[in-house]
Amino acid sequence: MKGELLLLASAMFLTTPAIAQSVEDRARAAAEASRAKTSDSDTLQQNYLTPGLAGQPIATIDNSKTFNPSIACQKTATLLELLAQPASSGDIGTLRVSRDKDLDGTVDQTLTLPMPVSGICANGVIGCQPGTWNQCHSYKWDTNASGDLKLSEVDLTELAGCYCVNNSCGANLIWGNLASVLKDLGGGVIGALTTADPRIGVAQALIDGPVIRYIGAQSTACTTNPSLPQTAYRSNPTALQNDAAVASSSNSMFQTLKGSTAGIGQAVQDRACTITREVSLNAVKAEDIIARTAGGYDTYDYGDGSLAFVMGSPSDNSLSGSCSFYDFRMTLHVADPDRLQDVRLLYWFADDWGQVRVDGQLVFSGPSAWTDMGYPPGKCERKSTFYSYPNLDLKPWLGKGDHEIWLRVAVSGGGEAFAMVHANVDLSCQPTEKLVDLCAGNATDSKCQLFDETVDGVDTVKSGVATGLTPLAQTRLFESGACSLSLTRPWFERKRRYRCTFDNGSLPQPDLSRGAYIIDHSTETLLADRVKAKDGSYSTSSSAFGLPDRGSVPACEAICKTRAPKANSDVAVDGVVGAKQNAPVGYDTFYHSCTTSAGVSQCPLGAGEEMVSDCGCLDDFPEAVVMMQTVRLGGADMICTSEAR
C-alpha cells in the first residue's frame, strides 16, 4: 500500500508543471514556436521551401516529427547561372546567362548579351553608349517558341522598376551593390521563364562574387507540356465562373447551404458597369472628299487641302481637223460636299472654239457665245487660241455623287484644248462624341442602389455614401492619323458598382430577431435571451455570464523607423531621375520589428541605416496615405491617350 501511494505521489509530482501551465501559456508557446519558423520570407524559405523542393526532410513546428515531401518531379543543382562582370565605364560589360532547360543537370542554353548593360529593370535591361545615358535602347526578358531565353527590344514604358548603374549616375554602383544587382537581374530572367513555363519552381538563390545561381525544380505538375490546367485561369479568367458552377453542383456542402432558408431567400448581387465618353476623330484626305475617278489626265494635290483637276490636250496643235469636234470628259466623285469649301473653273483655253459643261449643262463658252450642240456661230478657223480665266464657282452643281465635267472644242486646221478645275477642301479634324452608358439598366432598377462610383480616378461614392469629392475638369489629347485634338470635359469615365437585391425563392426570410435581441440586451456579465413559443408569445430570460481572463497584451507590436542614403539612379522616359534633381541622393526608408533583450526593446539597424524613430507604437499611416494620393493625383493629371474614349 505504501508503494502504491509513493508511486501515485511521484506521478502527481511529475505532472504538476504540465497542469500548472495554462491554456494561454501553451498558446503563447505555440505561437512563439511558429513564429520562429515562419517569421519572414528567409525563414520560410530555409525551413520549408528549399527542403520541400529539394526533397529533404521538413520538421513540424515543435520538431517532434519530420517527413520527406515529394512536390517536384525533377531536381537540379543549378537551374540558372548568371554572371555580371562590370566594365571600367560602370556598365555591365559581360552579362552571361547559362540555363538548364530540361532540368537534367546539364547546361542547355548560354545567352551572352551583345551590348553593355547601363540600366537594370525588374523585367529587362537598358543598353546605352558606355558610361553615358545616350543612345539608350530598352530590352525585355522574353522566351521564344521553343522556350529559349531572349531579349526583345521594347519601349521603356513596358519595363518596370528601372535604374541606372553606369558612371553617368555614380561611381562603383555595381560593385557597391553587387548582391542587389544580381538579384534584380536574376529576378527578371526567372520571371520571364516562369511566365512561359509555370512548372519551374525556384528553391534557393546563391551569390558567389559576380555570379548568382538559382537552384530549382519542376513543380506544379509532372508533365512535359508547359500548358497546365492548374494555370489555365491566368490566360482565361472567364472560365473560372463556369468551372465554379460545375464544381458547386456536385458539392454536398454547397448544395446544403444553397437549399437552406437563407440560401433560397433574398440575395444580393454586385453589378459593375461604366459610363464612358467616347471621342473619335475622322482623319480625312482630300481624295476622301472629292476625287477624279474617270477622264482627265492628271490631279495635283498640293497637300494643304488644295487640288487641281486638269483635262484636255494642251500641247500646241495636238488636235487637227476641218471644224472637227473633240469631246473631253472628266468624272469627279464628291463624297462629302459639306467639306467642299470652294470649287471653281479656274482657267481654260481652246483653239478654235470651246464649251464647258457640268453634267451636260453649259456653264461657259468662247471666244463668243456658243450655246447649242451644233457648229459654232462664227467662222470655225480663228487662227488663234482663246484663253479664259472665269474663276467660275461650280459648287452649286456639285452635290454628293458623280459629276461629269465636259470640255467640247471645235478645231479647224491645228488646235489644242485645256481646262483646270480647282478645289479647296476642309481637312480639319471633326470629333464625334457620344456617351456609352452601360449603367442605365441598373440606374432605373428600383432594387439596385449605387454602392461605389469612381469618376476619372476620384471616389465620389464609397459604400453607398457620397464622399463629397468632385473631379476637376480634365483635358485629354486625342490623335488619329494626321488628326490631333485637345478636348476639355468635366469627366471622361465613370466606373460604378451597384448593389442589387433579388428574390431567389419563395420561402420566407429567416427569423433573426432572437439573435438581435441577445446582442442588444446582453452585457459582459449578463446573457439575455428571448424565445418564441408555438402560440406566438415570447418568453425572456437572463443568466450570469462571464468571459475568462484574457490577460494583458501590449498596445502594439513595437517597431522602429530607419533610413539609409541611396543614389537616385531610377530611370524614366525622360532620363535618369537624379540628373533632374538638385540633390541626386535620397533615402530609402525601412521599418523593423523591435527585438527585446532583458526587457529592453532594441531596433535591429541594417548596414548603413540611421535611426529616424526609435522603438514604439509608430503610426505613419497618414503619411503613407498622403504619399500614395500625391502619386495617384500626379499621374491622373499627366494622362495622355490616343485612343477613342
C-alpha positions in Angstrom: 0.0 0.0 0.0 2.8 2.4 0.8 4.4 1.6 -2.5 1.2 2.4 -4.3 0.9 5.8 -2.5 4.5 6.6 -3.3 4.0 5.8 -6.9 0.9 8.0 -7.1 2.7 10.9 -5.3 5.6 10.6 -7.8 3.2 10.7 -10.7 1.4 13.8 -9.4 4.7 15.5 -8.8 5.9 14.8 -12.4 2.7 16.1 -14.0 2.4 19.2 -11.9 4.3 21.5 -14.4 2.1 20.4 -17.2 -1.1 21.1 -15.2 0.3 24.4 -13.9 0.8 25.6 -17.5 -2.4 27.4 -18.5 -4.1 27.4 -21.9 -2.8 30.9 -22.5 0.8 29.8 -21.8 0.5 26.9 -24.1 -0.9 29.1 -26.8 1.9 31.7 -26.4 4.5 28.9 -26.5 2.9 27.5 -29.7 2.8 31.0 -31.3 6.5 31.6 -30.5 7.5 28.3 -31.9 5.5 29.0 -35.1 7.0 32.5 -35.4 10.5 31.1 -35.0 10.0 29.0 -38.2 7.7 31.4 -40.2 8.6 34.9 -39.2 9.9 36.2 -42.5 10.5 35.1 -46.1 14.0 34.0 -45.5 13.0 31.8 -42.6 10.1 30.3 -44.6 12.5 29.6 -47.5 15.1 28.0 -45.2 12.6 25.8 -43.2 10.1 24.8 -45.8 10.5 25.9 -49.4 14.1 24.9 -50.0 13.9 21.5 -48.4 10.5 20.9 -49.9 11.6 21.4 -53.5 14.8 19.5 -52.9 13.1 16.5 -51.3 14.8 17.0 -48.0 13.2 16.4 -44.5 10.8 19.1 -43.2 10.1 19.2 -39.5 6.8 20.1 -37.7 6.6 23.3 -35.7 7.6 21.6 -32.5 10.3 19.5 -34.2 8.6 16.3 -33.0 8.1 14.8 -36.4 9.9 15.0 -39.8 8.8 13.9 -43.2 10.2 13.9 -46.7 7.9 15.7 -49.2 7.9 15.0 -52.9 6.4 18.0 -54.6 8.9 18.2 -57.5 9.2 15.9 -60.5 12.8 16.7 -61.3 15.6 18.2 -59.2 18.7 20.0 -60.4 21.7 21.6 -58.7 21.7 24.6 -60.9 18.6 25.8 -62.8 20.1 29.1 -63.8 23.5 30.8 -63.5 24.0 34.5 -64.3 27.4 36.2 -64.5 27.6 40.0 -64.4 31.1 41.5 -64.9 31.4 45.3 -64.6 33.5 47.3 -67.0 35.6 50.4 -66.5 32.7 52.6 -67.7 30.5 51.3 -64.9 28.3 49.4 -67.3 28.0 45.6 -67.1 30.4 44.7 -69.8 29.8 41.0 -69.8 26.4 39.5 -68.9 26.1 35.8 -69.5 23.1 33.6 -68.6 23.5 29.8 -68.5 20.4 27.7 -68.2 19.4 24.0 -67.7 16.3 23.9 -69.8 15.2 20.2 -69.1 16.4 20.1 -65.5 18.8 17.2 -66.1 21.8 18.9 -64.5 23.4 19.9 -67.9 23.5 23.4 -69.3 21.4 23.5 -72.5 21.5 27.3 -73.3 24.0 30.0 -72.9 23.0 33.6 -73.7 25.7 36.3 -73.8 24.3 39.8 -74.2 25.9 41.6 -77.3 25.8 45.0 -75.7 26.8 46.5 -72.3 24.1 46.9 -69.7 23.7 50.5 -68.5 20.4 50.1 -66.6 18.5 47.3 -64.9 14.8 46.8 -64.7 12.5 44.4 -62.9 11.7 42.7 -66.2 14.5 43.8 -68.5 17.7 45.8 -69.1 18.7 49.1 -70.8 21.7 49.4 -73.1 23.3 52.8 -73.7 26.5 54.2 -75.0 29.1 53.0 -72.4 29.5 55.4 -69.4 26.6 57.7 -70.6 22.9 57.7 -70.8 22.8 58.5 -74.5 21.6 56.3 -77.4 19.7 54.1 -75.0 17.7 51.0 -76.0 15.2 49.1 -73.8 15.1 45.3 -73.8 12.6 43.0 -72.1 13.4 39.4 -70.9 11.4 37.0 -73.0 11.3 33.5 -74.4 10.9 32.2 -78.0 8.6 29.5 -79.2 11.0 26.7 -78.2 11.4 28.2 -74.7 14.9 29.7 -75.2 15.6 32.9 -73.2 16.0 36.0 -75.3 15.8 39.8 -75.2 13.1 41.7 -77.1 13.5 45.4 -77.8 10.5 47.3 -76.4 9.5 50.8 -75.3 10.8 51.9 -71.9 7.1 52.2 -70.7 6.9 48.4 -71.0 9.7 48.0 -68.4 9.3 48.5 -64.6 11.5 49.5 -61.7 14.4 50.7 -63.9 17.6 52.3 -62.5 20.9 53.4 -63.9 24.2 51.6 -62.9 27.0 53.1 -65.1 29.4 56.0 -64.4 26.9 58.7 -65.6 24.9 58.1 -62.4 27.7 57.5 -59.9 30.9 55.6 -59.3 31.2 51.9 -58.5 27.4 51.5 -58.3 27.6 47.8 -59.4 30.5 46.8 -57.1 28.9 48.6 -54.2 25.5 47.0 -54.7 26.5 43.7 -56.4 24.2 41.5 -54.4 21.1 43.5 -55.2 22.1 44.0 -58.8 22.5 40.2 -59.3 19.1 39.6 -57.6 17.4 42.2 -59.8 18.9 40.7 -63.0 18.2 37.1 -61.9 14.7 38.0 -60.8 13.8 39.4 -64.3 15.2 36.3 -66.0 13.3 33.9 -63.6 10.1 35.9 -64.1 10.3 35.5 -67.9 11.0 31.8 -67.6 8.3 31.0 -65.0 5.7 33.1 -67.0 6.5 30.9 -70.1 6.7 27.7 -68.2 4.8 27.7 -64.8 6.2 24.2 -63.9 9.5 25.8 -62.9 10.0 26.4 -59.2 13.0 28.1 -57.7 14.1 26.8 -54.3 17.2 28.9 -53.5 19.4 31.7 -54.8 23.2 31.6 -54.1 25.5 34.5 -54.7 29.2 33.8 -55.3 31.1 37.0 -56.3 29.7 38.3 -59.6 27.7 35.1 -60.1 24.2 34.2 -58.9 23.0 30.6 -59.1 19.4 29.5 -58.8 18.5 26.1 -57.5 15.2 24.9 -58.7 12.9 22.1 -59.7 10.0 21.2 -61.9 6.9 21.6 -59.7 3.1 22.1 -60.2 2.6 19.0 -62.4 4.7 16.1 -63.6 4.2 16.7 -67.3 6.3 17.7 -70.3 3.7 20.1 -71.5 4.1 23.6 -70.0 0.4 24.4 -70.6 -1.1 23.1 -67.4 -4.8 23.1 -66.2 -3.6 24.4 -62.9 -2.6 27.7 -64.6 -5.4 27.9 -67.1 -7.3 30.6 -65.3 -4.4 33.0 -65.7 -4.8 33.0 -69.5 -8.6 32.5 -69.5 -10.1 34.1 -66.3 -13.7 33.8 -67.7 -13.5 30.1 -67.4 -13.4 30.3 -63.6 -17.1 31.2 -63.2 -18.2 28.2 -65.3 -15.9 25.8 -63.5 -17.0 27.0 -60.2 -20.6 26.4 -61.1 -19.8 22.8 -62.2 -17.8 22.1 -59.0 -20.6 23.5 -56.8 -23.3 21.4 -58.4 -21.6 18.2 -57.1 -20.6 19.6 -53.7 -22.8 18.4 -50.9 -21.9 21.2 -48.5 -22.6 23.9 -51.1 -26.0 22.3 -52.1 -27.0 22.2 -48.4 -26.3 25.9 -47.9 -28.0 26.7 -51.2 -31.1 24.8 -50.1 -31.3 26.5 -46.7 -33.8 29.2 -45.8 -31.1 31.9 -46.1 -29.8 30.4 -49.3 -33.1 30.5 -51.2 -34.3 33.7 -49.8 -33.4 37.2 -50.8 -29.9 37.5 -52.3 -27.6 40.4 -53.0 -25.6 40.8 -56.2 -22.9 43.3 -57.1 -23.0 44.7 -60.7 -20.2 46.7 -62.2 -20.7 49.0 -65.1 -19.2 52.1 -66.8 -20.3 55.3 -68.4 -17.7 56.3 -71.0 -17.3 59.4 -73.1 -16.2 58.1 -76.4 -14.4 60.6 -78.7 -13.4 59.5 -82.2 -11.6 61.6 -84.8 -12.2 61.3 -88.5 -8.9 61.9 -90.2 -9.6 62.5 -93.9 -7.6 63.1 -97.1 -8.5 65.4 -99.9 -9.4 62.4 -102.1 -11.9 61.3 -99.5 -13.8 64.4 -100.2 -13.5 64.9 -103.9 -11.6 62.7 -106.4 -11.2 62.3 -110.2 -12.5 58.8 -110.9 -12.5 58.9 -114.8 -11.3 61.0 -117.6 -8.9 64.0 -117.4 -5.2 63.4 -117.5 -3.9 64.4 -114.0 -4.7 65.5 -110.5 -2.5 67.9 -108.5 -2.7 67.6 -104.7 -0.8 70.5 -103.1 -1.1 68.9 -99.6 -2.9 71.9 -97.9 -6.4 70.9 -98.9 -6.0 72.4 -102.4 -6.5 70.3 -105.5 -6.4 70.8 -109.3 -8.0 68.6 -111.8 -6.9 69.0 -115.5 -8.2 67.7 -118.7 -7.9 68.2 -122.5 -5.0 68.2 -124.9 -2.9 71.3 -124.1 0.1 70.7 -126.4 0.2 73.2 -129.3 -1.6 72.0 -132.4 -2.1 68.5 -130.9 -5.6 68.5 -132.4 -6.5 68.8 -136.1 -9.4 68.8 -138.4 -11.8 70.8 -140.5 -14.1 72.3 -137.9 -14.0 68.9 -136.2 -15.4 68.3 -132.7 -13.4 66.9 -129.8 -15.0 65.9 -126.5 -13.0 65.6 -123.3 -14.9 64.2 -120.3 -13.7 64.0 -116.7 -15.8 62.5 -113.8 -15.4 64.0 -110.3 -16.8 62.0 -107.4 -17.9 64.1 -104.4 -18.1 62.0 -101.3 -18.5 64.8 -98.7 -20.0 68.0 -100.1 -20.0 69.6 -96.6 -16.2 69.7 -96.6 -16.1 71.3 -100.1 -15.0 74.9 -99.3 -14.6 76.1 -102.9 -14.7 74.5 -106.4 -14.0 76.7 -109.4 -13.4 76.6 -113.1 -10.1 78.5 -112.7 -8.6 78.5 -116.2 -9.3 77.1 -119.7 -8.4 77.7 -123.3 -9.4 76.4 -126.7 -8.2 76.7 -130.3 -10.6 77.4 -132.0 -13.9 77.3 -130.2 -14.9 75.7 -126.8 -17.6 74.9 -124.4 -17.5 73.8 -120.8 -20.5 71.8 -119.4 -21.2 70.3 -116.0 -23.5 67.3 -116.1 -24.5 68.4 -119.6 -25.4 71.9 -118.6 -23.5 74.7 -120.3 -21.6 76.9 -117.9 -19.1 78.7 -120.2 -18.2 79.1 -123.8 -15.9 81.1 -126.0 -14.5 83.1 -127.7 -18.1 84.2 -128.0 -21.5 82.7 -127.1 -21.8 79.1 -128.4 -24.9 77.7 -126.6 -26.0 74.7 -128.7 -24.5 71.4 -129.7 -24.2 72.4 -133.4 -21.4 74.2 -135.1 -20.0 77.5 -133.7 -21.9 80.6 -134.6 -18.9 82.2 -136.4 -16.1 81.2 -138.7 -14.5 78.0 -137.4 -10.9 78.8 -138.1 -9.8 81.7 -135.9 -6.1 81.3 -136.3 -5.6 82.0 -132.5 -6.1 80.4 -129.1 -8.8 81.6 -126.9 -7.8 82.0 -123.2 -10.2 82.5 -120.3 -9.9 82.9 -116.5 -13.5 82.8 -115.5 -12.9 81.7 -111.8 -16.5 80.3 -112.0 -18.0 78.8 -108.9 -19.0 75.2 -109.6 -20.3 74.3 -106.1 -23.9 74.8 -107.0 -23.6 71.9 -109.5 -21.5 69.6 -107.3 -23.7 67.8 -104.8 -22.9 64.4 -103.4 -22.2 61.8 -106.1 -20.6 61.6 -109.5 -20.4 64.7 -111.8 -19.1 65.0 -115.4 -17.0 68.0 -116.5 -17.3 68.1 -120.3 -14.9 70.2 -122.4 -16.1 70.3 -126.1 -14.0 72.0 -128.8 -14.3 72.7 -132.4 -10.9 72.7 -134.3 -10.1 73.8 -137.8 -6.6 73.2 -139.0 -4.5 72.7 -135.9 -5.5 73.4 -132.3 -5.5 72.5 -128.6 -7.7 72.5 -125.6 -7.3 72.6 -121.8 -9.4 73.1 -118.6 -8.5 73.3 -114.9 -11.0 72.8 -112.1 -9.6 74.0 -108.7 -11.0 72.8 -105.4 -10.3 73.7 -101.7 -11.4 71.2 -99.1 -11.7 71.1 -95.3 -9.2 68.6 -93.9 -9.8 69.7 -90.3 -10.4 67.0 -87.6 -14.1 66.7 -86.7 -14.7 64.9 -83.5 -17.6 62.6 -82.9 -18.5 62.5 -79.2 -21.0 60.2 -77.5 -21.7 58.8 -74.1 -21.8 55.0 -73.8 -24.0 54.3 -70.8 -23.8 50.7 -69.6 -25.3 51.6 -66.3 -28.7 52.7 -67.5 -30.4 49.4 -66.7 -29.0 49.3 -63.1 -29.8 53.0 -62.5 -33.5 52.5 -63.4 -33.9 49.3 -61.4 -35.7 50.1 -58.1 -33.9 47.1 -56.5 -30.4 48.4 -57.2 -28.6 51.0 -55.2 -25.4 52.8 -56.2 -22.7 51.4 -53.9 -19.4 52.7 -55.3 -18.5 55.3 -58.0 -15.2 56.5 -59.3 -15.1 59.4 -61.7 -11.8 59.7 -63.6 -10.0 58.1 -60.6 -11.8 60.1 -57.9 -14.0 58.3 -55.5 -17.3 60.1 -55.4 -19.4 57.4 -53.8 -18.0 54.9 -51.3 -20.0 52.1 -49.7 -23.2 53.9 -50.7 -22.2 57.2 -49.1 -21.2 60.3 -51.2 -17.6 61.3 -50.4 -18.1 64.9 -51.3 -15.2 64.8 -53.7 -15.7 66.1 -57.2 -13.1 65.6 -60.0 -11.7 68.7 -61.7 -12.3 69.1 -65.4 -9.7 67.2 -67.5 -8.0 67.9 -70.8 -7.1 64.9 -72.9 -5.3 64.7 -76.3 -6.9 62.5 -78.9 -5.0 61.5 -82.1 -6.0 59.6 -85.2 -3.7 59.6 -88.2 -2.9 63.2 -89.0 -5.6 64.4 -86.7 -4.8 65.7 -83.2 -7.4 67.3 -80.9 -7.3 68.5 -77.3 -10.7 68.3 -75.5 -11.6 69.5 -72.0 -14.6 67.9 -70.4 -16.0 67.7 -66.8 -15.3 63.9 -66.9 -14.5 61.1 -69.3 -15.3 57.9 -67.5 -17.5 56.9 -64.6 -17.0 53.4 -63.0 -19.9 52.3 -60.9 -20.8 49.4 -58.8 -24.5 48.8 -57.9 -25.7 46.5 -55.1 -29.0 44.8 -56.2 -31.3 42.6 -54.2 -33.5 39.9 -55.8 -35.8 37.2 -54.5 -34.2 33.9 -55.1 -37.0 31.7 -53.8 -40.4 31.6 -52.3 -39.6 30.7 -48.7 -39.9 33.4 -46.1 -36.9 35.3 -44.7 -35.1 33.6 -41.8 -36.1 35.0 -38.3 -33.0 36.7 -36.9 -34.9 38.6 -34.2 -33.7 36.3 -31.4 -30.0 36.9 -32.3 -30.7 40.6 -32.4 -32.3 40.5 -29.0 -29.3 38.7 -27.5 -26.8 41.1 -28.9 -28.9 44.2 -28.0 -29.7 43.2 -24.4 -26.6 41.3 -23.2 -23.6 42.7 -21.3 -20.2 41.5 -20.4 -21.7 40.0 -17.2 -25.3 39.2 -18.2 -26.6 37.0 -21.0 -30.2 37.9 -22.1 -32.4 35.7 -24.3 -35.9 35.7 -25.9 -37.6 32.6 -27.2 -40.7 32.5 -29.3 -43.3 29.9 -28.3 -45.6 27.9 -30.6 -48.5 30.2 -29.9 -46.5 33.2 -30.9 -45.8 34.5 -27.5 -42.3 35.4 -26.3 -40.5 34.4 -23.0 -37.4 36.2 -21.9 -34.6 35.1 -19.6 -31.3 36.2 -18.3 -28.3 34.5 -16.7 -25.0 35.4 -15.3 -22.3 35.4 -18.0 -18.5 36.0 -17.8 -15.5 35.7 -20.1 -12.3 34.1 -18.9 -9.5 36.5 -18.1 -8.0 37.5 -21.4 -4.7 38.6 -19.9 -2.7 41.6 -20.7 -1.2 42.3 -24.2 1.0 45.1 -25.4 -0.8 48.0 -27.0 1.0 47.3 -30.3 4.0 45.5 -31.7 6.9 47.8 -31.2 8.5 48.9 -34.4 11.2 51.4 -35.4 11.8 53.5 -38.5 15.2 53.9 -40.1 16.6 55.3 -43.3 19.7 54.8 -45.5 21.1 57.1 -48.2 20.5 56.0 -51.8 21.6 57.5 -55.1 18.6 58.5 -57.2 19.5 56.3 -60.2 15.9 55.4 -61.1 15.1 55.8 -64.8 12.1 57.3 -66.5 11.3 58.0 -70.2 12.9 61.5 -69.8 16.2 60.1 -68.4 17.8 59.4 -65.1 15.8 60.9 -62.2 18.9 62.1 -60.3 20.0 64.2 -63.3 16.8 66.2 -63.0 17.2 67.0 -59.3 19.3 69.5 -57.4 20.4 66.8 -54.9 20.8 63.4 -56.7 20.9 61.5 -53.4 17.8 60.4 -51.5 16.9 58.0 -48.7 15.3 54.5 -48.5 13.0 54.2 -45.5 12.8 50.9 -43.5 10.6 49.6 -40.8 11.8 46.9 -38.4 10.1 44.8 -35.7 12.0 45.5 -32.5 13.6 42.8 -30.5 13.5 42.5 -26.7 16.6 41.8 -24.6 16.5 41.9 -20.8 13.1 43.7 -21.0 14.5 46.5 -23.3 13.4 46.9 -26.9 16.2 47.3 -29.4 16.0 48.4 -33.1 17.9 46.0 -35.4 19.6 48.6 -37.6 20.8 47.3 -41.0 24.0 48.2 -42.8 24.3 51.9 -43.4 21.0 52.7 -41.7 20.4 55.6 -39.3 17.6 55.9 -36.7 14.6 58.0 -37.6 12.1 56.9 -34.9 13.0 54.5 -32.0 11.0 51.5 -30.9 7.4 52.3 -30.1 3.8 52.3 -31.3 4.5 54.2 -34.6 1.7 55.3 -36.8 2.8 56.6 -40.2 -0.4 55.7 -41.9 -1.5 59.3 -42.6 1.9 60.0 -44.2 1.6 56.9 -46.4 -1.9 57.9 -47.5 -0.7 61.4 -48.5 2.2 59.9 -50.4 0.0 57.5 -52.3 -2.6 60.1 -53.0 0.1 62.5 -54.3 1.4 59.9 -56.7 -2.2 59.0 -57.9 -3.3 62.6 -58.5 0.0 63.4 -60.2 -0.4 60.5 -62.6 -4.1 61.5 -63.2 -3.0 65.0 -64.3 -0.5 63.7 -66.8 -2.5 61.1 -68.7 -2.4 61.4 -72.5 -4.2 59.0 -74.8 -4.6 58.5 -78.5 -7.4 56.0 -78.2 -11.1 56.7 -78.8 -12.8 57.4 -75.5 
